[in-house]
Amino acid sequence: MIPLYQNIINTLQIRIQNGELQKDDKLPSEAQLTKEFNTSRITVNRALKELELRDVIYRLKGKGSFVKGSGIKRKKTDSEIISLVLPHKEDVFSGGQQYARQISQSCRENGYLCSIHYSDQSTRKEKQILDQIASHNIAGAVIYPISNRNIASLSTMNIEGFPMVLLDRKLEELSLPVVSADNFQGAYEAVSYLTAKGHRRIGFIGAKDTDVVHYRYKGYCHALTKSKIPLDRDILITSFSGQNEDERGMLDDREAVLILKKLMDRGITAVFCVNDLIAYRLINAAQELHIRVPEDLSLVGFDNLRYLTDSSIDLTTVAQDFETIARASVSILMKKIENKKSMDVEDFIVSTTLLEGNTVYSLI
């Protein structure tokens, strides 16, 4: 079944293609579209935002939406390849697969092929990938950097005018556009959900090695202080004991057991995990320690990734809109490819959604 917002997109595109709506014609207002498609203003707004990302329409504040053109872009490069660089491990189910699927599809829609590269959380491998991309005939790249440790390669590419968009992680050293989820608001809503269920001893688990985790941590802190709950450093886990620098942002099963035991001894009733992988690691650790989820331990994750685990577990999590993130990334990159001399930096933040599962217990 086609989502309603996609039906609106398809209908408006057909009207543009058959000439019913011409270049610079004004589209029906949001109120008119809401009535025509018998839907909400939110759904209509999502459809219009998507058409704007595809460069089919433009929107003027206070005036409405207008037809920009056919949405078919002419490339100023002879390359038909866009590279996607991800920090994930290729053979591990993660957000990497979500990004790869959506971005490659968006590239095809814009007339490009997408070459996908996984750096396996290795800065050494990431550098090799970046250097390869820079030396080949590639139109541009969407890059999800592990950190700023390869800033030399990235800054060289930027100086040479190579079109790039960053995914999820901003690099302070470079003025490059970043497309990301609203990490602060997502975390704030997740922790506020826990406080509304009566939890006051809420732990935090996530290595603060990127601005993504930093914003999620700020959202956690803000939710607690808004609920008049003091912050407690004893129930914050912000680093892991990896063997090398690249591994210190990841939690393994052995360490998950040690961390959970320590937090339970400190009286927590709930934990906010900065990603779903950490949440699932804790679920496995809870089973090993004979701790009941959610009766003894409530959990909220982030990302909405479904790992292979106990089928009775439906993790409460913050869902990222991977489709919108992907389309925005490719759309912004298209603009940079079209005008390589443009110095405009255009960040794009995508809203998140809290999904209620069965891993949160009400203490009220």
MOHUGI-V354414 format. One record per pair of residues at least 4 apart in sequence whose C-alpha atoms are under 6 Angstrom apart, sorted by the first residue. I is the first residue (numbers start at 0). GAP is how many residues later the second one is. Records with the same first field share a line. If there is no record, write none. Layout:
# MOHUGI-V354414
I = GAP + GAP
This chain:
# MOHUGI-V354414
4 = 38 + 42
8 = 38
14 = 5 + 6
15 = 4 + 5
22 = 44 + 45 + 46
23 = 42 + 43 + 44
24 = 41 + 42
25 = 39 + 40
26 = 38 + 39
27 = 4
29 = 4
32 = 4
33 = 4 + 5 + 6 + 7
50 = 5 + 6
51 = 4 + 5 + 6
52 = 275 + 278
54 = 16
55 = 12 + 13 + 14 + 15
56 = 9 + 10 + 11
57 = 7 + 8 + 10
58 = 5 + 6
59 = 4
75 = 262
78 = 59 + 60
79 = 32
80 = 31 + 32 + 33 + 57 + 58
81 = 32 + 57 + 58 + 59
82 = 31 + 32 + 33 + 58
83 = 32 + 57 + 58 + 59
84 = 32 + 58 + 59
85 = 32 + 58
86 = 31 + 32 + 33 + 34 + 59
87 = 8 + 30 + 32 + 33
88 = 31
89 = 28
95 = 4
98 = 4
99 = 4
101 = 221 + 224
102 = 223
103 = 10
105 = 221
106 = 5
107 = 4 + 5
118 = 6 + 7
139 = 23 + 24
140 = 23
141 = 22 + 23 + 24
142 = 23 + 24
143 = 22 + 23
150 = 4
156 = 5
157 = 4
162 = 173 + 174
164 = 12 + 168
165 = 12
166 = 11 + 12
167 = 11 + 12
175 = 169
176 = 168 + 169 + 170
177 = 169
178 = 150 + 168 + 169 + 170
179 = 169
180 = 168 + 169
181 = 167 + 168 + 169
182 = 32 + 33
183 = 31 + 32 + 35
185 = 166
186 = 29 + 32 + 33
187 = 4 + 31 + 32 + 35
190 = 29 + 32
191 = 31
193 = 5
194 = 4
196 = 165 + 166
197 = 165 + 166
200 = 67 + 68
201 = 66 + 68 + 69
202 = 32 + 33 + 68
203 = 32 + 33 + 67 + 68
204 = 32 + 68
205 = 32 + 68
206 = 31 + 32 + 42
207 = 5 + 6 + 30
212 = 4
223 = 5
224 = 4
239 = 8
240 = 7
241 = 5 + 6
252 = 28
255 = 26
256 = 28
263 = 4
268 = 28
269 = 27 + 28 + 29
270 = 28
271 = 28
272 = 6 + 28
273 = 28
274 = 26 + 27
275 = 25 + 26
278 = 22
281 = 4
285 = 4 + 5
286 = 4
291 = 4
292 = 4
293 = 4 + 65 + 66 + 67
294 = 66
297 = 61 + 62 + 63
298 = 60 + 61
299 = 16 + 17
300 = 16
301 = 15 + 16
302 = 15 + 16 + 17
303 = 13 + 15
313 = 43 + 44
314 = 42 + 44
315 = 39 + 40 + 41 + 43
316 = 37 + 38
317 = 35 + 36 + 37
318 = 33 + 34
319 = 32
321 = 4
323 = 4
326 = 4
335 = 4
